[in-house]
Amino acid sequence: MKALYLSNSRRPSEGLRAAAAGLAINPNFVLLLGARVIAENMLGRFDQAKADAERAMRLSPRDPYTGIFRYDAGVAELGLGRLDGAIDSFHQAIDSGFRTYYVYAGLSAAYAQAGKMDEARTALAEARRLNSNLTVKWMIEHVGLPPLVLDGVRKAGLPEE
């Protein structure tokens, strides 16, 4: 819980250390891998984040958090500039039942970065339907995301405020 808390409260270096300490005791604890993936994405360590998300899904293929791991893999793919991989990962998250505003925002960003503006706007509309407060400013204040995601949602038409 400490690793998740630190990673989600914009202290990714501390979250990474807490996750490493827990994984030293139990290297197969999927939730700690998830906390580490969040921290790695926030720190721009996208290759490692993708590898850890895939490892978590291999360790627990029927895990109720699979959609979150697929979303996190999509963020890593987007951070690496692998737009098709990001789009696929976000769709897999949605197909697994994980239909949150931030999955649709990530999908919108990936589509926008790929120049698929109709798809980007459609995904963004769903994200805004799920979270009526969604603006670039709100995302910056509440969600730790790589710059490519924020740039993508801007391109898709998300208002600054």
N, C-alpha and C positions, 0 to 999 in steps of 0.2 A: 504494500500500500504506500509505503514511503516513496519508493521509486516512481510510482504512478503520480502521486501527489506532486513531487518535485518536478517531474517531467511536464506535467500539465499546468504547473504554476510558473512556467517560464524560467525554470532553473535547470536546464537540460544537462549541464555538466554535473551538477549534484545528483540528478536523477540517474545519470549514467553510472556514477560511482555506486549509488545504492543498489541499482540493478546488478552491477558486477559483483558486489558483495553477496547478494542473494544467490546469483547464478553460480558462484564459487561453491556454495553449499549444495544447491540442487540445479545442475545445468539444464535440466529438462522442464523447469517450471515455466509453462507457457505464458502466464500472466507477467512474469518478470521479463520474458523476451519481448512482450508487447510494450512494456514500459521502456525498455531499451530502444525499441524501434522508434517510439515517439521522440525520445531524446536524440537519437541519431539523425532523424529527419530534421529536427530543429537545429542541429549543429551542422547540417549540410553533409553528413556522412551517408550519402544516399546508397552507395553500393552495399555497405554493411547493413543499413536499414532494410533494404530489399532482401538480402540474404537471411536476416533474422526473421523477417515476416514469413518467408518461405519455410524456414525451419520450424517456426511455430505451427504452421499449417500441416507440415509433415508429421510433427509430433502428436498433433491432436486434430486429425482431419474432420471430425464431426463436432468440433468445439463450437459453442454458441457465439464465440467471439471471432469466428472465421471472417465474417463480414468486415469487422474492424481491421483484421490483419490484411485483408484484400484492399481495403481503403488505404492503409498505411503503405502497402506495396505500391499502390497507385501514386501516392505522394512522392515516394522515392523515385519511381519511374519518371514522373514529371520533373523532379529535381535534376535527374540525369539527362533530361531532354529527350527521353524515349516516349514520344507522344502516343504512338499506337499502343505500347505496353501500358501506359497510364490509362488510356481510354478503356482497354480491355479489363484492367484491374478494377477500375471504378464500376464498370458494368457487372463484373463478377460480384462485387460487394452488393450492388443493388439486387442482382439475381439471387443472392443468398438471403435476402430479406432485410438487409441493412440499408434502409432508405431514409437517411438523415439529410438535413440541409447541407452538411459539409461534404457528403459524398457527391451530391449533385453540384455543389460549388466547385469541387475538384474536377468533376467531369466537364463542367462548363469551361473551366480554365484550360483543360487539356484540348478540348475541341477548339477553343479560341486560338490557342498557340499553334494548332494544326491548320488554322485558316478555315475551319468548318463553322462558319458563323451562325448558320441557321440552327445547327445542333447545339452550339454553345448557348444561344439565346433560349432555346427550349429547356435545356438543363438548368440554366440560371433561373428561369421562370419557376421551375419546380423547387429549386432551393429557396427562392423568395416566398413561395407559397407555404413552405414548411417553416420558414423563419421570417416573419414580416419585418423584423428589425435589421435584416441583413443589408449592410453597406460595407464598403471597403474599410471605413473607420471602425465599424463594429468588429469586423474580422480581425483587424490589427489589434484591437483591445482585448478580444476574447479567445482567439485561436492562433496558436503558433504555427505559421505556415511559411514555406520557402517563398522568396520573392516571385518566382515564376508563377506560382498560384495566384498571388495578388495581381500580378501583371495580366494574367489570363482572364480573371473575372472582370478586371477593368475593361479589357478588350471586348468582352462579351456584353458590356453595358451596365455592370453593377455601379450604382451611384457611389460617389465618395462619401457622402453623408446622407 
